[in-house]
């Protein structure tokens, strides 16, 4: 059983991650995690101290648990620039400060760092209004590139195929073929997948977008820092982790941190870097769980859990019984590097739901926030047998 410990400013509850029911959580691991949560209340997604919280919490957790693999996400600058109007100089300074935080963690921890930018941002030019279609268009406020389309009329298709803000419309068969999808996955793919041109975002009756200022660019390539390694595709990042932590002649001596800098592309990346492909064919990953899972597992996961990608439709009956703190996940994804790594591992980040579901770490700590509303912090213990 995976155990979640939720901390709302010092008030803590332990729950079964799968059911959400209260459980007793005792033992050395639970006690250690409770202490870390108490010492590090979350300041909020767009608070200037949010990225510092990631470093401080991770350093504390490392000191208590002694892992060899750490998965970190710094995202405060991403939330701020996505939803707050600011000058390019202010945005550049926020990103620079995020890198300083990451570098502070690296220096204090002594871990070898592999740093990935999840992709740059561009100003939102306008929306693509899909609310008047005869069919059902589906997307979420965290996705701007992709929208699913179910049951369109001939009139809908004529209008969409000639829409100047839509780059391409892909059939279900094309999507499944590109990723080698299974019949089960194919059943979840919409009849059509629409792709927005750069600077535009879809607007549908199923999403409730906040006032957005910037959105992900066309990030077919993302920056990657790993001295001594050449990586051509996002799916090859896992091989670097394996080389450092499992294939090395003396792997027990290595300690590695995989650090994701949210909303950062080559133009803003503050470390020496190379670029790697961030997708396949016409598809690239937006910041989301599909991108994280692809990095962590070493294979494309666009069809597996793309709730952030936004094209899947879930009805109320299907939502019942799922992991209540984990979005549309109905199971813990398999194949993430940390879940197969025999050594100790931790994950810390200021993106809720991501750290405990897509990293595979023994224990994760993340902000417990929904749509930028701060409700505290949450830790999830997947493994308590390595203490």
N, C-alpha and C positions, 0 to 999 in steps of 0.2 A: 504493500500500500504506500502510495505517495502522500505525504502529509504537508498541508499548507498551514503556515502560521501567519496570521494577519495581525498587524500592529497598527492601531489607530491612536497615535500619540500616546503610547504607553499602555493602552488597553489591548490585551492580546487574546486571541482565540485560536485554537488549533482545530483543523477540519480535515476530513478525508477529501483529497483533491478531486477524486472522481465523482463523489456524490454531493459534496458540500456539507455533509453532516458533521456535527461536532464529535471530536475524538480526544482521547487523552494522549498527550505527546510528552513523554518523559525521556529520560536517558541522556547520555552525554551530548549527542548531536543536537537534540532539541534544546537543551539548556544552553549550549554554545550559541545557537542561532538566535534564541530569544534575547540573549545579552547583546549581540550585535545589532539587532533591530532596535532595542531600547537606546543604544548609544548613537544611533544614526537616523533620526526622524527625517522624512523626506520633505524638502522645502517646496516642491512643486515643479511641474514640467518646464515652465518658462522662467523660473526663478534663477537669478545669476549663480546661485550656489548649487544648482542641480548637478552639473558635471563634476563639481568638487565632491558632492555626495557620492558619486560613483567611485571616485578614487579612494576616498576615506573609508567607505564601507568595504571595498575590496581589500584594502590593506589590512583592515581589522580582521576580516574573515580569513585572509591568508595567515595572519599571525596566530589565529586560533586553530586552524584546521591543517595548514601545511600542504596545500595542493601543489601539483606539478603542472597542471593546466588550468588556465584562467580564461574565461570568455567575457569580454567587457563591451558594453555599448555606451557611447556618449551621444546624447541626442538633444540636449537642451537648446543648442543653437539651431537645430533643425526645426523644433517646434516654434521657436521665437521668429525665425525668418519666414516660416510658412504662414504664420497667422498675424504677424505684426509688421506694419509698414516701417521701413527704415532705409537709411541711405546705404549705398554699397560699401562705404567706409565703415559704418557701424557693423554691418554684416561681416565684413572681412575681419574686423577686430574680434567679434564673437567667435568666429571659427578659429582664429589664431589662439584665443584663450582656451578653447577646447583642446587644441593640440598641446598647449602648455600643461593642461591638466593630465593628459595622457602621458606626456613626458615625465611629469612629476611622479606618476604611478610607476613608470618603467624604472626610473632612477631609484625610487624608494624600495621597490620590490626586488630589483635585480633580475627580473624575468627577461628573457629574449622576446622581443615584440614583433609580431606580424600584424601590420596595420592595413585595414581596407577601408576605402571611402565608398559608401553605398551609392554615390552618384550625385551630380550637381543639381542645382535648382535654377529655375528660370521664372520671370514674372508671369503671372496669370494674365492672359490677354482677354479672355472671355469664356463663357460657357457654351456648350453644345446642348441645347434644350431638347430633351427626348420625352418630355412629359405629355405631349399631345399625340403620341403614336397609338395606333390601334393595338399593337402588340405590347409586350412587357419588356422594358429596358431595365437592367439591373446594374448598379455599381455602388460603391461606398465612398465616403468622404475621404478615405485614405488612398484611393486610387483615382488617377486622372487619365491615364493612358488607355485603360480598358473598360469596356462595358459589355455586358451580355445582352442578347436579344432573343426573346422567346415569342413564337407565334406572330410574326410580323405579317401585315397585309401586303399585297402587291403595291399599294399606294405608299406604304412605309418604305419598302425597299427602293422604289423609284426616287423618293426624296432623300434617303440616306446615301445612296450610291453617288448622287450628284452633289452631296454636301461639301462645301469648300473646306470645312474644318475637320472632316473625317479623312484620315489617310488611307484607310483600308478596311474592308469587311471580310472576315475570314470565316469559312464554314466550320462546323463541328468536325467534319472529317479531316480538314486541314490541320486543325489544332491537335487532334488525337494522333494524327500521323506524324507531326513534327516531333512530338514527345514520346512516341511509342506507347501510347496510353492503353490501359486495359479496358475491357468492356465495362467494368464497374466505374472507372474514371470517366469513360465516354458518356455514361448516363448522366453525369454531373455537368458536362460541358453544354453550354447553350447552343441553340441552333446556329447562331452567328455570334462572333466576337468582333466588336468594333474597336478600332484603334484611332485615337485622337492625334491630330497634328500637334507639334510642339507649341506650348503656350496655351493650349486649350484643355478644358476639363468637361467631362460629361455631367449633365444634370438630369436626374431621373426622379420618379415619384418614390423610389425606395431609399434614397439617401437624404441626409440632412447636413449639408456641408456648412461648416463654420465659415466666417468671413475669411476667405483665403487670399493671400497676397502673392505667394510664390508656390510653384509646384515643381515636381521633378522634371528635369530636362530629358531629352532623348538620350538616355544613358546606355548606349550600346557598349561602351567601354567604361571601366571604373579603375581608379588608381589603387596600386597595391605595393606595399613596402615590405620586403623580405630580403635583406642583403644576402647574396650568394645563391639566390634561386631565380629561375625564369618560369613564369607562369603565363600561359596563353589564354586560359579560360577560367571563369569563376569556379568551375567544377574541379579544377586542379589545386585549389588552395588547400584542400584537405591533405593532399599528398605532401605538402610542406610540413603540416603538423605531424604526419606519420614519420617523415624523415627526421624531424627534430626530437620526437618523443618515443618512437618505437623502433626505428630502423638504425638509429645511431649506435656506434660501437659501444658507447657507454651511456645509454639513454637515461639511466636512473639519475644522472647528474644534471640533466637538462630540465629547465623550467620555462614554459612558454606561455605567453599571453597573446591571444587572438583578440584584437581590438577593432571594433567597427565604429567608424566615424560617420554618423548619419548625415545625409544631405550634403556630402562633400565630394566634389569631382576633381579632376586633374587641376583645374585652374586655382583651386583653393587648398590643395593638399600641401602640407607644410614639411613633408619629409621627402627624401629621394624616393622616386617611385618608377614603376613601369605600369603600363595599362594592360588589362586583361579583358577578354570578351565577357560581357555581363548578360549573356543569354544565348540564343540560337536562332538563326534565321531572322524573321521579322519581329521576334519576341525579345524584349529585354526586361529585366526585373526592376520593378520599382522597390523602394525601401518597404520591406514587408516580410512576413513569415516565409513565403516561398523563396525569397532571396537568401534569408538566413539558413533555411533548411538545405538549400543547394550548396552553400558554402560549407556547412557543417557535415553534410553527408557525402559530398563529392559527386553528386549526380543531380540532374535537373528535377525539380520538385514543383514545377508550375501547376501540374494537375492534382497534386496531393492535398494541399491545405491552403489554397489561395484565397482565403477570406479577405485579406487585404487587397488582393488583386481585384476583387469586387464583382466577378462575373457570375458567381454561384448564387442560386436562389434557395433559401431555406424557409420552409413553412413552420408554423407553430408546433405541429405535431412532431416534426423531425427535431426541433430544438429541445424537446423534453428529454431528460436523462443524460444530457451531455455534461461535460466538465463545466460547472457553473462559473468558474473563475477564468475560463480559458477560451472565450469567444466561441467559435464554431467547431473547435476541436472536439472530436468524440473519442479520441484515443491519443496516447502519448506517441508522437512520431518515432519510428524506428530508424536506426542507421546513423544518427549523429555521432561525430567522432568521440565526444566525451563519454557517451553511453557504452562504447566498446573499449575505451581506454582503461587498462587495469589500475592505473594510478589514481590518486585523488584529483578531483576537479571541482571548480566552482564557477558560477556565472553571476555577474552583477551588471545591472543596466537600468537606465531611466526610460525604458519602454515596457509598459505593462503587457503581461501575457507572453511576451517573447522569450524571456530568459528561462522560464521554467518549462516551456513546451518545445523549444526548437534547439536548445544548446546541448541537451543530454547530460548536463552536469549533475554531480552527486547532490549538490545543494545550490540553490539559486536565491538571490535576493533582488527584488525589483520594486519599482514604485507601484503602489496599488492605486492607479488613477484610471478614470474612464473619460475619454473626450476632454482631457486636460483638467478634469476636476480631481483634486488631490484628496484621496481618502486614507492615505497612510502608506505603509509598506507591506510587502508580502514576501515571505520566504517559502520555498518548497524543498522538502527533503525527499529525494528519490532513493538515495542510498545512505544508510546509517551504519553500515557494517565495516567502514574503513577508518573509523575514529581511532 
